[in-house]
């Protein structure tokens, strides 16, 4: 009870306390953005540097034509030799890569594959030749050693790379593609060049496809 004379004081009201203010956001820091990375086969959105417009356009067109060219060749191989399309595409891409590395027409590499194994990556002959390009391991151990030995010949990447390397060595040694093919096919002394003629005939079919693809790419 409140006694007389006591001053009355109202009870303190429970008022909600204001929430603490959020601290001010830090000022954004300018960070350098990483330069865009060019990836083969992808269109670049960045503007070309001054003086390089024509070069960039030329490279882009070349990439498109090359991709179309490989696709057309792979589709032909898949249908003619009853090879899975993804496998045919892999063989074609590997042939183009090996051709660029050893300065050989990739269609010549593919034509050798057609004659040697009909694009069977696990083919093996009675002479011990293995894989797509039918490389005989006992004659080329120094080329196989960096890849892990003769068992690696069943890998398309290794087989195509080593086969192209052998073919290029024969071309340099003999100075003639026909003679190099005859030596590659183990028929160097055969007078009618039957093996080389088979390879050339297959290569001619592929060349017709390449020419068609390039013309189509230029008109697109």
Residue pairs with C-beta under 8 A, 6 or more apart in sequence:
2 8
36 44
36 45
36 46
38 44
40 63
41 63
41 67
43 60
44 56
44 60
48 55
48 56
61 217
61 218
64 217
64 220
65 213
65 214
65 217
65 218
66 96
68 213
68 216
68 217
69 209
69 210
69 213
69 214
69 217
70 89
70 92
70 93
70 96
71 89
71 213
72 209
72 210
72 212
72 213
73 92
73 107
73 110
73 206
73 209
73 210
73 213
74 85
74 88
74 89
74 91
74 92
75 85
75 88
76 205
76 206
76 209
77 83
77 88
77 91
77 92
77 110
77 114
77 119
78 84
78 85
78 87
78 88
81 88
81 114
81 118
81 119
83 91
83 119
87 119
87 121
88 119
90 156
91 110
91 113
91 119
91 132
91 156
91 160
92 106
92 110
94 156
94 157
94 160
94 161
95 106
95 107
95 109
95 110
95 113
95 160
95 164
96 106
98 104
98 106
98 109
98 160
98 161
98 163
98 164
98 165
99 105
99 106
99 108
99 109
99 164
100 106
101 161
101 164
102 164
102 165
102 167
102 168
103 168
104 164
104 167
104 168
104 171
105 203
107 203
107 206
107 207
107 210
108 167
108 177
108 199
108 203
109 133
109 160
109 163
109 164
109 167
110 202
110 203
110 206
111 199
111 200
111 202
111 203
111 206
112 133
112 163
112 167
112 181
112 184
112 199
113 119
113 132
113 133
113 160
113 163
114 202
115 185
115 195
115 198
115 199
115 202
116 123
116 129
116 132
116 133
116 134
116 185
117 123
117 131
117 132
117 133
117 134
119 132
120 132
121 131
121 132
121 154
121 156
121 159
122 131
122 154
123 129
123 130
123 131
123 132
123 134
124 130
124 131
125 134
127 136
127 186
128 136
128 137
128 138
129 135
129 136
130 136
130 137
130 150
130 153
130 154
130 159
131 153
131 154
131 155
131 156
131 159
131 163
132 156
132 159
132 160
132 163
133 159
133 160
133 162
133 163
133 164
134 163
135 153
135 159
135 162
135 163
135 166
137 144
137 149
137 150
137 153
140 162
140 166
141 150
143 162
143 165
143 166
144 150
144 152
144 153
144 158
144 162
147 155
147 158
147 161
147 162
152 158
152 159
153 159
153 162
166 184
167 180
167 181
167 184
170 179
170 180
170 181
170 183
170 184
171 177
171 180
173 180
174 180
174 183
177 196
178 193
178 196
178 200
179 188
179 196
181 193
181 195
181 196
181 199
181 200
182 188
182 190
182 193
182 195
182 196
184 195
185 195
185 196
185 199
187 194
187 195
